[in-house]
Amino acid sequence: MTERTKSQRGKMRRQKGVRWELCWHETGDGPIPKILFYALGRIDPEECYRYTYAEARQKCVEFGHFGPWDGPHGCPPLEPTEC
């Protein structure tokens, strides 16, 4: 992942209104064009959270997990444990 890469988190919709959280990386033109990926997953860009590489790295360190970090479905930081 480079500094130009954006980490995305959003909600995909399936049949009958069922949705689930999903994270992906946008690097420009990939195997599936962005507009097609959003259309196939019925992803609302307004409901997505976007992070730069540095922001995602900081969130991982701060929370102790890979997300989700923000929004109504965000998970709280992990409690430190002794190894």
Distance bins in CASP14 RR format, pairs under 12 A and 6 or more apart:
PFRMAT RR
TARGET T0000
AUTHOR 0000-0000-0000
RMODE 2
METHOD distances of the structure
MODEL  1
1 7 1 0 0 1 0 0 0 0 0 0 0
1 24 0 0 0 0 0 1 0 0 0 0 0
1 25 1 0 0 1 0 0 0 0 0 0 0
1 26 0 0 0 0 0 1 0 0 0 0 0
1 27 1 0 0 1 0 0 0 0 0 0 0
1 51 0 0 0 0 0 1 0 0 0 0 0
1 52 0 0 0 0 1 0 0 0 0 0 0
1 53 1 0 1 0 0 0 0 0 0 0 0
1 54 0 0 0 0 0 1 0 0 0 0 0
1 55 0 0 0 0 0 1 0 0 0 0 0
1 56 0 0 0 0 1 0 0 0 0 0 0
1 57 0 0 0 0 1 0 0 0 0 0 0
2 25 0 0 0 0 1 0 0 0 0 0 0
2 26 0 0 0 0 0 1 0 0 0 0 0
2 27 1 0 0 1 0 0 0 0 0 0 0
2 28 0 0 0 0 0 1 0 0 0 0 0
2 52 0 0 0 0 0 1 0 0 0 0 0
2 53 1 0 0 1 0 0 0 0 0 0 0
2 54 0 0 0 0 0 1 0 0 0 0 0
3 27 0 0 0 0 0 1 0 0 0 0 0
3 51 0 0 0 0 0 1 0 0 0 0 0
3 52 1 0 0 1 0 0 0 0 0 0 0
3 53 1 0 1 0 0 0 0 0 0 0 0
3 54 1 0 0 1 0 0 0 0 0 0 0
3 55 0 0 0 0 0 1 0 0 0 0 0
3 56 0 0 0 0 0 1 0 0 0 0 0
3 57 0 0 0 0 0 1 0 0 0 0 0
4 25 0 0 0 0 0 1 0 0 0 0 0
4 26 0 0 0 0 1 0 0 0 0 0 0
4 27 1 0 0 1 0 0 0 0 0 0 0
4 28 0 0 0 0 1 0 0 0 0 0 0
4 52 0 0 0 0 1 0 0 0 0 0 0
4 53 0 0 0 0 1 0 0 0 0 0 0
4 54 0 0 0 0 0 1 0 0 0 0 0
5 24 0 0 0 0 0 1 0 0 0 0 0
5 25 1 0 1 0 0 0 0 0 0 0 0
5 26 1 0 0 1 0 0 0 0 0 0 0
5 27 1 0 1 0 0 0 0 0 0 0 0
5 28 0 0 0 0 1 0 0 0 0 0 0
5 30 0 0 0 0 0 1 0 0 0 0 0
5 50 0 0 0 0 0 1 0 0 0 0 0
5 51 0 0 0 0 1 0 0 0 0 0 0
5 52 0 0 0 0 1 0 0 0 0 0 0
5 53 1 0 1 0 0 0 0 0 0 0 0
5 54 0 0 0 0 0 1 0 0 0 0 0
5 55 0 0 0 0 0 1 0 0 0 0 0
5 56 0 0 0 0 1 0 0 0 0 0 0
5 57 0 0 0 0 0 1 0 0 0 0 0
6 23 0 0 0 0 0 1 0 0 0 0 0
6 24 0 0 0 0 1 0 0 0 0 0 0
6 25 1 0 0 1 0 0 0 0 0 0 0
6 26 1 0 1 0 0 0 0 0 0 0 0
6 27 0 0 0 0 1 0 0 0 0 0 0
6 28 0 0 0 0 1 0 0 0 0 0 0
6 34 0 0 0 0 0 1 0 0 0 0 0
6 45 0 0 0 0 0 1 0 0 0 0 0
6 48 0 0 0 0 1 0 0 0 0 0 0
6 49 0 0 0 0 0 1 0 0 0 0 0
6 50 1 0 1 0 0 0 0 0 0 0 0
6 51 1 0 0 1 0 0 0 0 0 0 0
6 52 1 0 0 1 0 0 0 0 0 0 0
6 53 0 0 0 0 1 0 0 0 0 0 0
6 54 0 0 0 0 0 1 0 0 0 0 0
6 55 0 0 0 0 1 0 0 0 0 0 0
6 56 0 0 0 0 1 0 0 0 0 0 0
7 22 0 0 0 0 0 1 0 0 0 0 0
7 23 1 0 0 1 0 0 0 0 0 0 0
7 24 1 0 0 1 0 0 0 0 0 0 0
7 25 1 0 1 0 0 0 0 0 0 0 0
7 26 0 0 0 0 1 0 0 0 0 0 0
7 27 0 0 0 0 0 1 0 0 0 0 0
7 48 0 0 0 0 0 1 0 0 0 0 0
7 49 0 0 0 0 1 0 0 0 0 0 0
7 50 1 0 0 1 0 0 0 0 0 0 0
7 51 1 0 1 0 0 0 0 0 0 0 0
7 52 1 0 0 1 0 0 0 0 0 0 0
7 53 1 0 0 1 0 0 0 0 0 0 0
7 54 0 0 0 0 0 1 0 0 0 0 0
7 55 1 0 0 1 0 0 0 0 0 0 0
7 56 1 0 1 0 0 0 0 0 0 0 0
7 57 0 0 0 0 1 0 0 0 0 0 0
7 58 0 0 0 0 0 1 0 0 0 0 0
7 59 0 0 0 0 1 0 0 0 0 0 0
7 60 0 0 0 0 0 1 0 0 0 0 0
7 66 0 0 0 0 1 0 0 0 0 0 0
7 67 0 0 0 0 0 1 0 0 0 0 0
7 68 0 0 0 0 0 1 0 0 0 0 0
7 69 0 0 0 0 0 1 0 0 0 0 0
7 70 0 0 0 0 0 1 0 0 0 0 0
8 21 0 0 0 0 0 1 0 0 0 0 0
8 22 0 0 0 0 1 0 0 0 0 0 0
8 23 1 0 0 1 0 0 0 0 0 0 0
8 24 1 0 1 0 0 0 0 0 0 0 0
8 25 1 0 0 1 0 0 0 0 0 0 0
8 26 1 0 1 0 0 0 0 0 0 0 0
8 27 0 0 0 0 0 1 0 0 0 0 0
8 28 0 0 0 0 0 1 0 0 0 0 0
8 34 0 0 0 0 1 0 0 0 0 0 0
8 37 0 0 0 0 1 0 0 0 0 0 0
8 38 0 0 0 0 1 0 0 0 0 0 0
8 43 0 0 0 0 1 0 0 0 0 0 0
8 45 0 0 0 0 1 0 0 0 0 0 0
8 47 0 0 0 0 0 1 0 0 0 0 0
8 48 1 0 1 0 0 0 0 0 0 0 0
8 49 1 0 0 1 0 0 0 0 0 0 0
8 50 1 0 1 0 0 0 0 0 0 0 0
8 51 1 0 0 1 0 0 0 0 0 0 0
8 52 0 0 0 0 0 1 0 0 0 0 0
8 55 0 0 0 0 0 1 0 0 0 0 0
8 56 0 0 0 0 1 0 0 0 0 0 0
8 68 0 0 0 0 0 1 0 0 0 0 0
9 20 0 0 0 0 0 1 0 0 0 0 0
9 21 1 0 0 1 0 0 0 0 0 0 0
9 22 1 0 0 1 0 0 0 0 0 0 0
9 23 1 0 1 0 0 0 0 0 0 0 0
9 24 0 0 0 0 1 0 0 0 0 0 0
9 25 0 0 0 0 0 1 0 0 0 0 0
9 26 0 0 0 0 0 1 0 0 0 0 0
9 43 0 0 0 0 0 1 0 0 0 0 0
9 45 0 0 0 0 0 1 0 0 0 0 0
9 47 0 0 0 0 1 0 0 0 0 0 0
9 48 1 0 0 1 0 0 0 0 0 0 0
9 49 1 0 1 0 0 0 0 0 0 0 0
9 50 0 0 0 0 1 0 0 0 0 0 0
9 51 1 0 0 1 0 0 0 0 0 0 0
9 55 0 0 0 0 0 1 0 0 0 0 0
9 56 0 0 0 0 1 0 0 0 0 0 0
9 59 0 0 0 0 0 1 0 0 0 0 0
9 66 0 0 0 0 0 1 0 0 0 0 0
9 67 1 0 0 1 0 0 0 0 0 0 0
9 68 1 0 1 0 0 0 0 0 0 0 0
9 69 0 0 0 0 1 0 0 0 0 0 0
9 70 1 0 0 1 0 0 0 0 0 0 0
9 71 0 0 0 0 1 0 0 0 0 0 0
9 73 0 0 0 0 1 0 0 0 0 0 0
9 74 0 0 0 0 1 0 0 0 0 0 0
9 75 0 0 0 0 0 1 0 0 0 0 0
10 19 0 0 0 0 1 0 0 0 0 0 0
10 20 0 0 0 0 1 0 0 0 0 0 0
10 21 1 0 0 1 0 0 0 0 0 0 0
10 22 1 0 1 0 0 0 0 0 0 0 0
10 23 1 0 0 1 0 0 0 0 0 0 0
10 24 0 0 0 0 1 0 0 0 0 0 0
10 26 0 0 0 0 0 1 0 0 0 0 0
10 37 0 0 0 0 0 1 0 0 0 0 0
10 38 0 0 0 0 0 1 0 0 0 0 0
10 41 0 0 0 0 1 0 0 0 0 0 0
10 42 0 0 0 0 0 1 0 0 0 0 0
10 43 1 0 0 1 0 0 0 0 0 0 0
10 44 0 0 0 0 1 0 0 0 0 0 0
10 45 0 0 0 0 1 0 0 0 0 0 0
10 46 0 0 0 0 0 1 0 0 0 0 0
10 47 1 0 1 0 0 0 0 0 0 0 0
10 48 1 0 1 0 0 0 0 0 0 0 0
10 49 1 0 0 1 0 0 0 0 0 0 0
10 50 0 0 0 0 1 0 0 0 0 0 0
10 51 0 0 0 0 0 1 0 0 0 0 0
10 67 0 0 0 0 0 1 0 0 0 0 0
10 68 0 0 0 0 1 0 0 0 0 0 0
10 70 0 0 0 0 0 1 0 0 0 0 0
10 71 0 0 0 0 0 1 0 0 0 0 0
10 72 0 0 0 0 0 1 0 0 0 0 0
10 73 0 0 0 0 1 0 0 0 0 0 0
10 74 0 0 0 0 0 1 0 0 0 0 0
11 17 0 0 0 0 0 1 0 0 0 0 0
11 18 0 0 0 0 0 1 0 0 0 0 0
11 19 1 0 1 0 0 0 0 0 0 0 0
11 20 1 0 0 1 0 0 0 0 0 0 0
11 21 1 0 0 1 0 0 0 0 0 0 0
11 22 1 0 0 1 0 0 0 0 0 0 0
11 23 0 0 0 0 0 1 0 0 0 0 0
11 24 0 0 0 0 0 1 0 0 0 0 0
11 38 0 0 0 0 0 1 0 0 0 0 0
11 41 0 0 0 0 1 0 0 0 0 0 0
11 42 0 0 0 0 1 0 0 0 0 0 0
11 43 1 0 0 1 0 0 0 0 0 0 0
11 44 1 0 0 1 0 0 0 0 0 0 0
11 45 0 0 0 0 0 1 0 0 0 0 0
11 46 0 0 0 0 0 1 0 0 0 0 0
11 47 1 0 1 0 0 0 0 0 0 0 0
11 48 0 0 0 0 1 0 0 0 0 0 0
11 49 0 0 0 0 0 1 0 0 0 0 0
11 68 0 0 0 0 0 1 0 0 0 0 0
11 71 0 0 0 0 0 1 0 0 0 0 0
11 72 0 0 0 0 0 1 0 0 0 0 0
11 73 0 0 0 0 1 0 0 0 0 0 0
12 18 0 0 0 0 1 0 0 0 0 0 0
12 19 1 0 0 1 0 0 0 0 0 0 0
12 20 1 0 0 1 0 0 0 0 0 0 0
12 21 0 0 0 0 1 0 0 0 0 0 0
12 22 1 0 1 0 0 0 0 0 0 0 0
12 23 0 0 0 0 0 1 0 0 0 0 0
12 24 0 0 0 0 1 0 0 0 0 0 0
12 37 0 0 0 0 1 0 0 0 0 0 0
12 38 0 0 0 0 1 0 0 0 0 0 0
12 39 0 0 0 0 0 1 0 0 0 0 0
12 40 0 0 0 0 1 0 0 0 0 0 0
12 41 1 0 1 0 0 0 0 0 0 0 0
12 42 1 0 0 1 0 0 0 0 0 0 0
12 43 1 0 1 0 0 0 0 0 0 0 0
12 44 0 0 0 0 1 0 0 0 0 0 0
12 47 0 0 0 0 0 1 0 0 0 0 0
12 48 0 0 0 0 0 1 0 0 0 0 0
13 19 1 0 1 0 0 0 0 0 0 0 0
13 20 0 0 0 0 1 0 0 0 0 0 0
13 21 0 0 0 0 0 1 0 0 0 0 0
13 22 0 0 0 0 0 1 0 0 0 0 0
13 38 0 0 0 0 0 1 0 0 0 0 0
13 39 0 0 0 0 0 1 0 0 0 0 0
13 40 0 0 0 0 0 1 0 0 0 0 0
13 41 1 0 0 1 0 0 0 0 0 0 0
13 42 1 1 0 0 0 0 0 0 0 0 0
13 43 1 0 0 1 0 0 0 0 0 0 0
13 44 0 0 0 0 1 0 0 0 0 0 0
13 47 0 0 0 0 0 1 0 0 0 0 0
14 20 1 0 0 1 0 0 0 0 0 0 0
14 22 0 0 0 0 0 1 0 0 0 0 0
14 40 0 0 0 0 0 1 0 0 0 0 0
14 41 0 0 0 0 1 0 0 0 0 0 0
14 42 0 0 0 0 1 0 0 0 0 0 0
14 43 0 0 0 0 0 1 0 0 0 0 0
15 41 0 0 0 0 0 1 0 0 0 0 0
15 42 0 0 0 0 0 1 0 0 0 0 0
17 41 0 0 0 0 0 1 0 0 0 0 0
17 42 0 0 0 0 1 0 0 0 0 0 0
18 41 0 0 0 0 0 1 0 0 0 0 0
18 42 0 0 0 0 0 1 0 0 0 0 0
19 41 0 0 0 0 1 0 0 0 0 0 0
19 42 0 0 0 0 1 0 0 0 0 0 0
19 43 0 0 0 0 1 0 0 0 0 0 0
19 44 0 0 0 0 1 0 0 0 0 0 0
19 47 0 0 0 0 1 0 0 0 0 0 0
19 73 0 0 0 0 0 1 0 0 0 0 0
20 41 0 0 0 0 0 1 0 0 0 0 0
20 42 0 0 0 0 0 1 0 0 0 0 0
20 43 0 0 0 0 0 1 0 0 0 0 0
20 68 0 0 0 0 0 1 0 0 0 0 0
20 73 0 0 0 0 1 0 0 0 0 0 0
21 43 0 0 0 0 0 1 0 0 0 0 0
21 47 0 0 0 0 0 1 0 0 0 0 0
21 48 0 0 0 0 0 1 0 0 0 0 0
21 49 0 0 0 0 0 1 0 0 0 0 0
21 66 0 0 0 0 0 1 0 0 0 0 0
21 67 0 0 0 0 1 0 0 0 0 0 0
21 68 1 0 1 0 0 0 0 0 0 0 0
21 69 0 0 0 0 0 1 0 0 0 0 0
21 70 0 0 0 0 0 1 0 0 0 0 0
21 71 0 0 0 0 0 1 0 0 0 0 0
21 72 0 0 0 0 0 1 0 0 0 0 0
21 73 1 0 1 0 0 0 0 0 0 0 0
21 74 0 0 0 0 1 0 0 0 0 0 0
21 75 0 0 0 0 0 1 0 0 0 0 0
22 37 0 0 0 0 0 1 0 0 0 0 0
22 38 0 0 0 0 0 1 0 0 0 0 0
22 41 0 0 0 0 1 0 0 0 0 0 0
22 42 0 0 0 0 0 1 0 0 0 0 0
22 43 0 0 0 0 1 0 0 0 0 0 0
22 47 0 0 0 0 0 1 0 0 0 0 0
22 48 0 0 0 0 1 0 0 0 0 0 0
22 49 0 0 0 0 0 1 0 0 0 0 0
22 67 0 0 0 0 0 1 0 0 0 0 0
22 68 0 0 0 0 1 0 0 0 0 0 0
22 73 0 0 0 0 0 1 0 0 0 0 0
23 43 0 0 0 0 0 1 0 0 0 0 0
23 48 0 0 0 0 1 0 0 0 0 0 0
23 49 0 0 0 0 1 0 0 0 0 0 0
23 50 0 0 0 0 0 1 0 0 0 0 0
23 51 0 0 0 0 1 0 0 0 0 0 0
23 56 0 0 0 0 1 0 0 0 0 0 0
23 59 0 0 0 0 0 1 0 0 0 0 0
23 60 0 0 0 0 0 1 0 0 0 0 0
23 65 0 0 0 0 0 1 0 0 0 0 0
23 66 1 0 0 1 0 0 0 0 0 0 0
23 67 1 0 0 1 0 0 0 0 0 0 0
23 68 1 0 0 1 0 0 0 0 0 0 0
23 69 0 0 0 0 0 1 0 0 0 0 0
23 70 0 0 0 0 0 1 0 0 0 0 0
23 73 0 0 0 0 0 1 0 0 0 0 0
23 74 0 0 0 0 0 1 0 0 0 0 0
24 30 0 0 0 0 0 1 0 0 0 0 0
24 31 0 0 0 0 0 1 0 0 0 0 0
24 32 0 0 0 0 0 1 0 0 0 0 0
24 34 0 0 0 0 0 1 0 0 0 0 0
24 37 1 0 0 1 0 0 0 0 0 0 0
24 38 0 0 0 0 0 1 0 0 0 0 0
24 41 0 0 0 0 0 1 0 0 0 0 0
24 43 0 0 0 0 1 0 0 0 0 0 0
24 48 0 0 0 0 1 0 0 0 0 0 0
24 49 0 0 0 0 0 1 0 0 0 0 0
24 50 0 0 0 0 0 1 0 0 0 0 0
24 51 0 0 0 0 0 1 0 0 0 0 0
24 56 0 0 0 0 0 1 0 0 0 0 0
25 34 0 0 0 0 0 1 0 0 0 0 0
25 37 0 0 0 0 0 1 0 0 0 0 0
25 50 0 0 0 0 0 1 0 0 0 0 0
25 51 0 0 0 0 0 1 0 0 0 0 0
25 52 0 0 0 0 0 1 0 0 0 0 0
25 53 0 0 0 0 1 0 0 0 0 0 0
25 56 0 0 0 0 1 0 0 0 0 0 0
26 32 0 0 0 0 0 1 0 0 0 0 0
26 33 0 0 0 0 0 1 0 0 0 0 0
26 34 1 0 0 1 0 0 0 0 0 0 0
26 35 0 0 0 0 0 1 0 0 0 0 0
26 37 0 0 0 0 1 0 0 0 0 0 0
26 38 0 0 0 0 0 1 0 0 0 0 0
26 43 0 0 0 0 0 1 0 0 0 0 0
26 45 0 0 0 0 0 1 0 0 0 0 0
26 48 0 0 0 0 1 0 0 0 0 0 0
26 50 0 0 0 0 1 0 0 0 0 0 0
26 51 0 0 0 0 0 1 0 0 0 0 0
26 52 0 0 0 0 0 1 0 0 0 0 0
26 53 0 0 0 0 0 1 0 0 0 0 0
27 34 0 0 0 0 1 0 0 0 0 0 0
27 37 0 0 0 0 0 1 0 0 0 0 0
27 53 0 0 0 0 0 1 0 0 0 0 0
28 34 1 0 0 1 0 0 0 0 0 0 0
28 35 0 0 0 0 0 1 0 0 0 0 0
28 37 0 0 0 0 0 1 0 0 0 0 0
29 35 0 0 0 0 0 1 0 0 0 0 0
29 36 0 0 0 0 0 1 0 0 0 0 0
29 37 0 0 0 0 0 1 0 0 0 0 0
30 36 0 0 0 0 0 1 0 0 0 0 0
30 37 0 0 0 0 1 0 0 0 0 0 0
31 37 0 0 0 0 1 0 0 0 0 0 0
32 38 0 0 0 0 1 0 0 0 0 0 0
32 39 0 0 0 0 0 1 0 0 0 0 0
32 40 1 0 0 1 0 0 0 0 0 0 0
32 41 0 0 0 0 0 1 0 0 0 0 0
33 39 0 0 0 0 1 0 0 0 0 0 0
33 40 0 0 0 0 0 1 0 0 0 0 0
34 40 0 0 0 0 0 1 0 0 0 0 0
34 41 0 0 0 0 0 1 0 0 0 0 0
34 43 0 0 0 0 1 0 0 0 0 0 0
34 45 0 0 0 0 1 0 0 0 0 0 0
34 48 0 0 0 0 0 1 0 0 0 0 0
35 41 0 0 0 0 0 1 0 0 0 0 0
35 43 0 0 0 0 0 1 0 0 0 0 0
35 45 0 0 0 0 0 1 0 0 0 0 0
36 42 0 0 0 0 0 1 0 0 0 0 0
36 43 0 0 0 0 0 1 0 0 0 0 0
37 43 1 0 0 1 0 0 0 0 0 0 0
37 45 0 0 0 0 0 1 0 0 0 0 0
37 48 0 0 0 0 0 1 0 0 0 0 0
38 44 0 0 0 0 1 0 0 0 0 0 0
38 45 1 0 0 1 0 0 0 0 0 0 0
38 46 0 0 0 0 0 1 0 0 0 0 0
38 47 0 0 0 0 0 1 0 0 0 0 0
38 48 0 0 0 0 1 0 0 0 0 0 0
39 45 0 0 0 0 0 1 0 0 0 0 0
41 48 0 0 0 0 0 1 0 0 0 0 0
47 70 0 0 0 0 0 1 0 0 0 0 0
47 71 0 0 0 0 1 0 0 0 0 0 0
47 72 0 0 0 0 0 1 0 0 0 0 0
47 73 0 0 0 0 0 1 0 0 0 0 0
48 68 0 0 0 0 0 1 0 0 0 0 0
48 70 0 0 0 0 0 1 0 0 0 0 0
48 71 0 0 0 0 0 1 0 0 0 0 0
49 55 0 0 0 0 1 0 0 0 0 0 0
49 56 0 0 0 0 0 1 0 0 0 0 0
49 59 0 0 0 0 1 0 0 0 0 0 0
49 67 0 0 0 0 1 0 0 0 0 0 0
49 68 1 0 0 1 0 0 0 0 0 0 0
49 69 1 0 0 1 0 0 0 0 0 0 0
49 70 1 0 1 0 0 0 0 0 0 0 0
49 71 1 0 0 1 0 0 0 0 0 0 0
49 72 0 0 0 0 0 1 0 0 0 0 0
49 73 0 0 0 0 0 1 0 0 0 0 0
49 74 0 0 0 0 1 0 0 0 0 0 0
50 56 0 0 0 0 1 0 0 0 0 0 0
50 59 0 0 0 0 0 1 0 0 0 0 0
50 70 0 0 0 0 0 1 0 0 0 0 0
51 57 0 0 0 0 1 0 0 0 0 0 0
51 58 0 0 0 0 1 0 0 0 0 0 0
51 59 1 0 0 1 0 0 0 0 0 0 0
51 60 0 0 0 0 1 0 0 0 0 0 0
51 62 0 0 0 0 0 1 0 0 0 0 0
51 66 0 0 0 0 0 1 0 0 0 0 0
51 67 0 0 0 0 0 1 0 0 0 0 0
51 68 0 0 0 0 0 1 0 0 0 0 0
51 69 0 0 0 0 1 0 0 0 0 0 0
51 70 0 0 0 0 1 0 0 0 0 0 0
52 58 0 0 0 0 1 0 0 0 0 0 0
52 59 0 0 0 0 0 1 0 0 0 0 0
53 59 0 0 0 0 0 1 0 0 0 0 0
53 60 0 0 0 0 0 1 0 0 0 0 0
54 60 0 0 0 0 0 1 0 0 0 0 0
54 61 0 0 0 0 0 1 0 0 0 0 0
55 61 0 0 0 0 0 1 0 0 0 0 0
55 62 0 0 0 0 0 1 0 0 0 0 0
55 69 0 0 0 0 1 0 0 0 0 0 0
55 70 0 0 0 0 0 1 0 0 0 0 0
56 62 0 0 0 0 0 1 0 0 0 0 0
56 63 0 0 0 0 0 1 0 0 0 0 0
56 65 0 0 0 0 0 1 0 0 0 0 0
56 66 0 0 0 0 1 0 0 0 0 0 0
56 67 0 0 0 0 1 0 0 0 0 0 0
56 68 0 0 0 0 0 1 0 0 0 0 0
56 69 0 0 0 0 1 0 0 0 0 0 0
56 70 0 0 0 0 0 1 0 0 0 0 0
57 63 0 0 0 0 0 1 0 0 0 0 0
57 64 0 0 0 0 0 1 0 0 0 0 0
57 66 0 0 0 0 0 1 0 0 0 0 0
57 69 0 0 0 0 0 1 0 0 0 0 0
58 64 0 0 0 0 0 1 0 0 0 0 0
58 69 0 0 0 0 1 0 0 0 0 0 0
59 65 0 0 0 0 1 0 0 0 0 0 0
59 66 0 0 0 0 1 0 0 0 0 0 0
59 67 1 0 0 1 0 0 0 0 0 0 0
59 68 0 0 0 0 1 0 0 0 0 0 0
59 69 1 0 1 0 0 0 0 0 0 0 0
59 70 0 0 0 0 1 0 0 0 0 0 0
59 74 0 0 0 0 0 1 0 0 0 0 0
59 75 0 0 0 0 0 1 0 0 0 0 0
59 77 0 0 0 0 1 0 0 0 0 0 0
60 66 1 0 0 1 0 0 0 0 0 0 0
60 67 1 0 0 1 0 0 0 0 0 0 0
60 68 0 0 0 0 0 1 0 0 0 0 0
60 69 0 0 0 0 1 0 0 0 0 0 0
60 77 0 0 0 0 0 1 0 0 0 0 0
60 78 0 0 0 0 0 1 0 0 0 0 0
61 69 0 0 0 0 0 1 0 0 0 0 0
61 77 0 0 0 0 0 1 0 0 0 0 0
61 78 0 0 0 0 0 1 0 0 0 0 0
62 69 1 0 0 1 0 0 0 0 0 0 0
62 70 0 0 0 0 0 1 0 0 0 0 0
62 76 0 0 0 0 0 1 0 0 0 0 0
62 77 1 0 0 1 0 0 0 0 0 0 0
62 78 0 0 0 0 0 1 0 0 0 0 0
63 69 1 0 1 0 0 0 0 0 0 0 0
63 70 0 0 0 0 1 0 0 0 0 0 0
63 74 0 0 0 0 1 0 0 0 0 0 0
63 75 1 0 0 1 0 0 0 0 0 0 0
63 76 1 0 0 1 0 0 0 0 0 0 0
63 77 1 0 1 0 0 0 0 0 0 0 0
63 78 1 0 0 1 0 0 0 0 0 0 0
63 79 0 0 0 0 0 1 0 0 0 0 0
63 80 0 0 0 0 0 1 0 0 0 0 0
64 75 0 0 0 0 1 0 0 0 0 0 0
64 76 0 0 0 0 0 1 0 0 0 0 0
64 77 1 0 0 1 0 0 0 0 0 0 0
64 78 1 0 1 0 0 0 0 0 0 0 0
64 79 0 0 0 0 1 0 0 0 0 0 0
64 80 0 0 0 0 1 0 0 0 0 0 0
64 81 0 0 0 0 0 1 0 0 0 0 0
65 74 0 0 0 0 0 1 0 0 0 0 0
65 75 1 0 0 1 0 0 0 0 0 0 0
65 76 0 0 0 0 1 0 0 0 0 0 0
65 77 1 0 0 1 0 0 0 0 0 0 0
65 78 1 0 1 0 0 0 0 0 0 0 0
65 79 0 0 0 0 0 1 0 0 0 0 0
66 74 0 0 0 0 0 1 0 0 0 0 0
66 75 0 0 0 0 1 0 0 0 0 0 0
66 78 0 0 0 0 0 1 0 0 0 0 0
67 73 0 0 0 0 1 0 0 0 0 0 0
67 74 1 0 0 1 0 0 0 0 0 0 0
67 75 1 0 1 0 0 0 0 0 0 0 0
67 76 0 0 0 0 0 1 0 0 0 0 0
67 77 0 0 0 0 0 1 0 0 0 0 0
67 78 0 0 0 0 0 1 0 0 0 0 0
68 74 1 0 1 0 0 0 0 0 0 0 0
68 75 1 0 0 1 0 0 0 0 0 0 0
68 76 0 0 0 0 0 1 0 0 0 0 0
69 75 1 0 0 1 0 0 0 0 0 0 0
69 76 0 0 0 0 1 0 0 0 0 0 0
69 77 0 0 0 0 1 0 0 0 0 0 0
69 78 0 0 0 0 0 1 0 0 0 0 0
70 76 0 0 0 0 0 1 0 0 0 0 0
END
